[in-house]
Amino acid sequence: MTLVSRTKETAKLRGLSLKKVATKAGLAENAIYRWNENNPKAENLQKVADVLNVSTDYLLGRTNQMNSYDSKDKVTNLEDTTILAFDGKPIDEEDRQKLLQYARFIMQEREQEGR
């Protein structure tokens, strides 16, 4: 699988087009499409990986593990996070809302405990 196809597949999983990913990463709309002809700069690849919440190694096909970091160290805003799939299977909207509600509850509990 090529870098562009893996990026496109991951973007689709996140509900984004490649143009939207590029824009969110601060790149030109068609920048990712040009990666078929030219290798991206490391910083641009990292920006796209950050938007898609995956590692650069995943996009490059070096691993099938989307994230190489420990998720407990990553801070995220749940309102900006989209949960679309689990274990490769789509999550319906009702279950997605339940997961978000539970995550908010856990975060609130930790905040109250000072963690």
TAJOQUI-V940152 format. One record per backbone hydrogen bond with DSSP energy under -0.5 kcal/mol. NH is the residue of the N-H (numbers start at 0). CO is the residue of the C=O. Records with the same first field share a line. If there is no record, write none. Layout:
BEGIN
NH = CO  CO
END
This chain:
BEGIN
5 = 1
6 = 2
7 = 3
8 = 4
9 = 5
10 = 6
11 = 7
12 = 8
13 = 9
14 = 11
15 = 10
20 = 16
21 = 17
22 = 18
23 = 19
24 = 20
25 = 22
26 = 21
30 = 27
33 = 29
34 = 31
35 = 32
36 = 33
37 = 33
44 = 40
45 = 41
46 = 42
47 = 43
48 = 44
49 = 45
50 = 46
51 = 47
52 = 48  49
53 = 48
54 = 65
58 = 54
59 = 55
60 = 56  57
61 = 56
62 = 56
65 = 63
70 = 68
72 = 69
73 = 70
74 = 72
77 = 75
79 = 76
80 = 76  77
82 = 80
83 = 81
85 = 88
88 = 85
90 = 83
95 = 91
96 = 92
97 = 93
98 = 94
99 = 95
100 = 96
101 = 97
102 = 98
103 = 99
104 = 100
105 = 101
106 = 102
107 = 103
108 = 104
109 = 105
110 = 106
111 = 107
112 = 108
113 = 109  110
114 = 109
END
